[in-house]
Amino acid sequence: MIGKFHIQVRPLLAFSHDAVAAGVAWFLAYWLRFNLEIPPSNLGAMWKTVVWVVPLQAFVFWQFKLYRGIWRYASLPDLRQIMLAVGTATLCTALVLFMLRHTDSLPRSVLLLDPILLILMMGGSRVVYRVWKEHRMYGLRRRQGKPVLILGAGDAAVALLKDIGRSESLYVVGLLDDDVSKHGRMLHGVSVLGKIESLPYWAGTHDVLTAIIAMPSAPHAVRRRAAEICAQAGIEVLTVPSYQDLLSGKVSVSQIRKIEVEDLLSRDPVILDNEGLHGFLCHQAIMVTGAGGSIGAELCRQVALFEPSLLILFELNEFALYRMEQEFSRAFPCLKIVCAIGDVKDESRMDQILGQYSPSIIFHAAAYKHVPLMEVENAWQAVRNNVLGTYTMARLAIRHGVGKFVLISTDKAVNPTNIMGASKRLAEMVCQSLQQKRGGTRFVTVRFGNVLGSTGSVIPKFQEQIFRGGPVTVTHPEVTRYFMSISEAAQLVLQAGLMGDGGEIFVLDMGEPVMISDLAKAMIRLSGFSEQDIPIVYTGLRPGEKLYEELLADGELSLPTKHPKLRTAKAREIEGSWVDALVSLLNPAELPSDVQVRELVAQLVPEYQQSVEDITPRRSAHEPRIQS
């Protein structure tokens, strides 16, 4: 009952305040006009007009809905609304007084002074109330809680300061920013102390154990450097959400979180041809094989954003497909989906699916990808699944008139030293060969490296080892890998699918290679430990593993495309008849051994290197030849 009373009374109190302010402002306008002493003749005119001015202006204020806001949160939008209401009220006042013929005795300067005074009184009272209320509520808390430093002094930092100002658990002792022009300035009463490199000094001075990176729009390299400075100083590092998340409305700036290794490895956002992709995917039947895997699942999410008429999720793993079905029923309730279980090698099942739903585009992500697991005991299954599965899907795509077939490949297909990589190179060759048959289907291959957070990725493995107390196992001190986020990889696959005319092998810009030992050290530091607490143990390269991944094979060059993160590899030509000979080899009378599989693959893929002892990288391993 009391709460309802307050809700009803407070707008009336605010309205009464503004009505009184209208009368006082009219009197002060006369008083200032006549140098603080109103002549008796004008005093009568003032009283004669004020009885019209106050009700009229109060009516205008009410119509402008100035009393729906809460004074404690008064801000610039409220001030703009007040100015607009006062301006309108002034025009109405002048018009009404003119119609009543009261303007003969009305000094014109009063009509100029009145709105200025009224804005000052109405706006000022709201600001004073907010300052008093916030000081009363939060002023006594400012030195309570845990001291923190904010890295960055931009819009995100300002928003964060407002949120933390209301917190009992944190208070900000200062901000750090590399912009020298901001040094010594104040933001909401907090000083910009210096550059980010000076964090160890200021942390020691103010006993700070936590820093918050508030630079969501800064390049990833800048945020990564800030995180590394915090880690080296032994400071807990938090971050606000990314700029893309803030824009999309997924999270608010106050939702600070612990920084993760993905933040250190992330890259600048991908710029997509959204208009082109909309025309490519919208109102189309799209099929994704391997839809329950890391890449396949993200491809489905990205495709769904472009509103296809039908999305076919094809997957062998029942539980993975069930999870996708549950996710899409929540996230995309209006999207028509088909969850189909089956094996891409099963020609009759695939023929049934393609015949029933007639997809116009297929993204073929189904594959066995784990290198050591496929290298021993499972070599033939890797070749059968990755090569025969691709051949089956590709041939049926031609038969059913699929417009475009996009193969998800890997940088491990380049000069492969393992069966998994060689099988993916064979899958690429299958698509190259079928493209030469000039069917209606256009085959596009996309080749990229490791993706963050994917199934079997090294990062979840390191996280689990750190959680158990170590040690963290790395195969070799010098092993390096390229990394890319799952969302970036999926977006670039869509972009390549749009751009491909048939027969291309697109190579994604993977950025700079990352040394796995440095990644392990960074993850240990971000977890709040040192290498003395969590040791790193080197276990030796596993079967089929290389020190350096390559993006181009021997004899390959790459050419630029209109997208800065996509290039096309000039791979060696594959004869159209080659694929027919391959199929006969993939259906032997009896299952071959791992040794026989390697011998077979060596005949089919000249660049395949069987020797696991020779781990010396070639020059092209870390210096791929790029032709502009």
N, C-alpha and C positions, 0 to 999 in steps of 0.2 A: 504494500500500500504506500509506504514511504517512497519507494523507488518510483512508482507511478506518479506520485505528487511532484517529485523533483523533475521528472520528464516534462510535466505539464507547466510547472512554474518557471523553470529556467528560461525557456524562450520568451515568456512574458516579461521577465525581469530584463532580459537583453533588449526587448522591444521598448520597454519603458525607458531604459537607459538612453537609447538612441533618440527617442522622442524628446526627452529632456535635453539631450545634446543639441538637437535641432533648435530648440528655443534659446539655449545659452549661446550657441554659435551666432544666431541672428542678433542677439543683444550685443555680443562682443564685436560683431562686424560694424554695428553703429558706433560703438564706443571707440573703436580704433579709427573709424572714418573721421570722427570729430575730436581727435587728439585727447582721448580719455575723458571727455566732458560733453555729454549730449545736450544740445540746446533744448529748452522746453518745447519749442515748436516741432522739432524732429522727434522728441520723445513720444509725443502723442501719435505721430505717424508710425513709429515703431510698434507701439501697442496695437494700433489699428491693423497692421499687416501681419503681426506675429500669430494672431488667431487663425489666419489662413495658412500661414507657412508651415506651422508645426503639424497640423493634421494632414496636410497635403504631402509633406515629406515623409511622415511616418507611414502613410499609405503606400508610397512608392517603395520604401524600404521593405515593407511586408511583402509586396508583390515580387521583389527581387529575391525573396527567400533567404534573407540574411540570417535567419534564426534557426536554421537546421544544423549548422556547424557547432562545434564545441570549442569554446574560447581557449581551452587549455592547449588545443592543437592548431590555433590560428597560424596561418602561414601566408605566403605571397598570393596564392589563388584567392584567399579570403579578402586580402587587401584590394586586389583587382576588382572583385565583386563590389566592394564598398565604394571604390572610386566610380565605377559604372553607375551604381545606384544613386550616388550623390550628384553626379553629372546630370542624370536624367531628372532627378528631383529639382535641381536648379533650373533647368529648362522649363519644367512644368510650373515652378513657382513664378518665374518671369512671365510666362504666358497667362497664368491665372490673374496675377496682379495687374497685367496690362488690360485684360478683359474687364476687371473691376475698376479700372481707371485709378489705381493707387500708385501708379508709377510716376505721377507728376511730382509727388513729394518724396519719392524714393531715390536716394543717391545711387548712381550706377556702381560706384565702388563697393557698395554693400553686397551687390550681387556677385562681385568678384571675390570679396573676402569671405563671404559665408561658406561656399563649398570648401575652400582651403581649410578654414577652421573646423568645419564639420568632419572632413577626412582625418585631420589630426586627432580630433577627439574620439571619433569612433574607432579608427585604426589603432591609435595609441593606447586606448584603454584595453583593447584586446591583447596587444603585445605585452603591456605591463602585467596583465593578469596571467598570461602564459609564463612570463619570466618568474613571477612570484610563485606560481603553482609548481613549476619545475624545480625551483630552488628549494621549495618546501619539501617536495617529494624526493628529489635526487641529490640535492646539494650536500646533505650530510653523509651521503653514501660514497662520494667521489673518491675518498681515500680508503674505502673498504674493499675487500676482495683481493684478487691476484693482479699485480702490476703487469701490464703488457705494453709492447711497442707495436705500432702499426707501420708496415712497410708500404709506402705509397701515400701521396697526399692529394689524390684526385677525388672525383665524385663518389667512388665506392668507399673511400676512406671517410668522407664526410658522412655518408649514410651510416657507416659502421660506428662512427663516433656518437651519433645520435642514439643508436641502439645500445651501445655499451654504457652511455650516460645514464640509462635507466636500469642498468644491471647492478645487482648486489655482489656478483661473483668476480667481476673484472673492473679495472679502471686503467685508463690509458695515461702513461707517463710522457709520451711523446710520439712524434711521427718522424720517419726517415724517408727521404726522397732524393733521387739523383739530380733533380732540377734545382740548381743553385739559387735561382730567383725566388724559390719558396723558402729558403733557409731563413730562420728567424721570424717567419710569419706565424700567425695564430689561426687555427681552425677550431671553432667552438671552444675557445679557451685553452687549446692544447698546442704547444709549440712544435714547429718543424725543426728538429734538432740538427740534422745534417744528412750526409749521404748514407746509403744503405751499407757501404763498406765499414762505416763506423759503428755498426751494431754491437760488436763485442765490447767497445768502450762504454756505450750508453747502457747496455745490459748490466755491466758490472757496476756502473755508477748508481743505478736505480734498483738493483737487485731483481732484475727482470729475468724470468725463466721461460717466458712465452712470447712469441712474435706472431703477428697475423699479417699475411701477404694480402694486401687489398689493391691489387693491380689487375683486375680481370681483363682489361682491354690491352694490356701490355703484351709485347711478343713473348712467346714461350721461353725464349732464351733468357730474357730478363728475369722472368719469374723463377726459372731454373737456377740462375745465379744467386738470387735472393735466398732460395731454399738451401743451397749449398753453403752459403755464408752462415745461415742459422745452424745447420747441422754441424759445421766445423767448430762453431762457438759453443756447442752443447746446449743450444736453445731449442725448446719444443716449438715446432713451426706449424701454424694453422693457415688456412687459406679461405677466401670467400669463393663462391661458385664461379665458374668460367663465364666470360662475357656472353657466350652463346646461350648458356642456361638462363642467365638473367634476362636476356632479350626474349627468350621463348616463354618466360613466365613460369618455368618449372620450379624455381626456388627463389627465395628472397635473399637479399644481400646479408641479412642477419644470420643466415644459416652457415656459420663458419664450421669448418671441418678440418680434420687432420690432413696434412698433405700426403699424397701417396706417390709411389714411384711412377705411376702413369702421368702425374703432373710434370715430372722431370723429363719424361721421354716424349711428351706430347709435342705436336707441331702446330703451326699456324693453320687456321681452319681452311677447308677446301672450298673454293669458289666453283659452284656448279652452274651449268647452263640449265637453270630451272625451267625456263620456257621450252627449251628443246626436250628436256626430260619429260615434261608434262605431255608434250605431243607424242613422245616415244612410248610412254607407259599408260597414260590415262585412257580409260575405257578399253584396255587390252586385257586379254587372258594371259597371265604370266605364270610360268612354272619355275619353281626352285627345287632342285634336287639336293639332298643333304640338308633339308630345311631345319633340322634339329641341331646341326652343328653350329660352331661359333660364327663362321662366315655366312653360312646359309641362313641362320636365324636373323642376323643383322641385315642381310640382303632383303629378306622378307619385310622387315620393319621399314627399311628405306623405300622399298617399292610401294608399300601400303600408303605412304604419305602422298603418292601421286595418283591415288584413287583408281586403281585398275578395276575393270569390270569383274574380274575373277582372279584369285590368287591360289594356285595349287601348291600346297606344301607336301613334298614327297620325301619320305624318310623311311629308313629301314628300322631304326630304333623306336620301339613303341613308346617308351617313357618320354623320350625327347620330343616326339610328335605330340604326345598328350600335353606336355608343358606348353608347347607352342599353341595348341588349340585353346588352352585355358588363357594364355596371355592375350591372344588376339581377340577372344570373345570379350575381354575387358577393355583392351586398348583401342580396338577397331570394331565396335559392335555393328556398324553399318556396312562393313566390308564383307563381301561374299567370299568365303574361303572353302577349299576342299582339302581335307587332311587324308592323304593317301599313303598307305604303307606298302612297301615293296622293295625289290632289289633291282638296281639299274641294269644288272646283267640278265634279268628275267625278261626276255623279248616279248613274250605273250602278255605279261602284265603291263609292260611299258606301252605296247601297242594298244591295249585296252584303254589306258589313261589318256594317251594322246588322241585316240579316235573319239573318245567320249567328250573331252573338254576342248580340244582344238586350240592349244596355246599358240600365241603368235610369237612369243619370246620364251626361250629357256635359258636359265642360269644354272649351269651344271657345276655344283659345288660338292657333290657326293664323291668322296675319295678316302682312302686310307692315307694318313699323313705322318704318323709317328715313325721317325727314321729308325731308331734301334729296334723297335718292335717288329717292323717289317723286314729288317735285315736278316734276322735269324729265325728259322722255322716257318716264317710267314711270307717268304719272298714270292712264291707263286701266287698266293692270295692277293698280294699287293699288285702284281702285274695283271691278274685277272680282273680285279675290281677297278683299278684305275685305267686300264687300257681297254679291256673288253667292255666294261661298263660305259666308257666314253663312246666307243665304236657303236654299241647297241643304241644308245641314246641319239647319237649323231645321225645314224642311218635312218632311224625311225623319224627323226625330225625332218629329213628330206622327204620321206614317204608321205608324211602328213602335212607338208607345206608350211612348216614353221618358218617364220620370217627371219629370225636371228637366233643363233645358238652361241652363248657366251661361256667359254670354258675357263674355270678358275684354276690357274696353274700356280707355280711356285718358283722362287729363285733357286731352289734345290734341283730344278730341272736343267740348270746351266752347268755344263761340265760335271755331270753327276758322279759322285763317288759312292752312291748308295742306291739300293733297288727302288726305294720310294721316289727319289729324284729322277731316276732313269724311267720309271713307269710314267711319271708325269710328263717327261719329255716325249715319250711314245704317244701319250694322249694328245700332246700338241701336234705331233706329226700326223696323227690320225685326222685331226681337223684340217691341217694343211692339205693333206692328200684329198680329202673329200671336197674341199673347196675347189680344187682343180677340176672336179667333175662337172662344175658349172651348174649345179642344181639350183633350185630357187632359194635354198637356205644359205644365209651368209654366216660363216663361222669366224668368231672373234675370240682370241685368247688373251687373258690378262695374267701377267706374271708379277708376283710381289713376294716380299719376305715375311718375317714373323709378325704376328699381330698381338697386341697387348691383351692379356686376359683370355686368349683362346685356349681351347682344350689342349692340354699338354704343354702349355707355355711354361717357360722357365720361371716366370714371376710368381705364379701361385705356388710352385715348388719351393722357391726361396722363402716365401711367406710362411709356409708350413714348417720349414726347417728352423726358421727364426723363432716361431711360436713354440717349438719343442725345445728350444734352448741350444740349437746348433748341433753339429757344425753345418755350415752352408757348403754344399759340394759344387765345385766348378770343374769342368773336364780338363781345362788347360788355361794357364795364365794369360795366353795371348788370343784366345778364341774371341771372335767378334761376330756380331749379328746386326742386321738391319731390323728396326722396329717401326711399327705403324699401328695406330689405334684401329680397332675393329670398324668403328663408324667411318673413319677416313678411307679405309680399304674398300668398304662396301660402296661408299659414295663414288669413288674413282672407278670401281667396276661398272657402276651404272653409266658413268660418263663415257667410259671406253666403249660400252655396249652401244651407246648412242652414236659415237663417232665412227665406229668400225664399219667399213664397207664390205668386209669379207677377206679372210686370209691374213689379217694383221696379228702380230704378237705385240701387245701393249706392255711396256715396262713402266711400272709406277716409280715415281721419284721417292725413294726410301730415305732420303736425307743422308746424314753421316752415320757410318757404322758405330755401334756401341760395343765397347769392350765388356764382356760379361763379368769379369772380375771387378771392374769399376761399378757395374750395376749392383753386384752383390754387396760391395762396401757401402754404397749409397743407401741400400735398403736396410742394412744393419744400423747405420747412423740414424735414419729416419725412424727406426723402431726404438730409439733411445738407448742403444747399446754401442759398445766399441768392439773392435776386432779382437780384443783380449777377452771380452765376454762371449762373443759369438765368433769362433775361428772359422776361416775359410780353408777347406781341404780340396786339393786338386787331385782328381781321380783318374785322369787320362782320357783321351778321346775314345768315344764309343765306336763300335763297328759302323762304318759308313759315314762317320761324322767328319766335317772339314773344319779347319781353323777359320777360314774366311769364306763367307758366302759371296757368290758372284751374281751380277745382274745380267751380264752378257756372256755368251759362250765364245770360245775361240772362233775367229772368223766372222763374228757378228759385229755389226755396227748398229747404232741407234740414230733415228732421225727425230727431230722435234715435231710436235703437233701444235695445234692452236691452243691446247690446254697446257699450262706451265708444269703440271705434275704428271704429264703423260708423254711418253716417247714410244716410238715403234721400233722394234728390233728387226734388223734385216737378217732373218734366219736363212739357212741354206734351203734350197728348193727341194721339195719332196715329190717324187713321181706319183701320178694318180693311181697307177697299178700297184704301188707298194702296199697299200692298205689291204688289198685282197690276199696277197701273200702272207701278210701279218695274221690275218684271221685264221688261216689254216694252222699256223704255229700255235695259236692260243687255244686250240682244241685238240691236244695230244691224246693218244690212246690211253696213256697212264700218266699219273701226276709226276712231274719232274722233281728232282731234288733241288736244294738251294744252289748247289754248284752248277747243275744243268741250267737253272734259270739264269744265273749270271752269264753263262756262256751264250745262251740264247740272246739275252739283252745286249751283250757286247757285240754280237753280229748286227743287231738292229740299230744300235745307237753308237756310232763311231766314237763320240766324245766321252762315253762312259769309261770311268777309271775304276778297275776292280780292286786295285791295291789299296788296302787301308793303312799300310805302314808308311806309304809315301804321303806325308801330310804337308810337305813344303808347298806353300801357295804359289800359283803362277803370278806373273806380273798383272794379268788381267783380273786377278781375284780382287785386288783393291784399287786398281787403276783401270777401270773399264774404258775402252776407247769410245769416245763420243764424237760423232760427226755432226757438225752444225749444218 
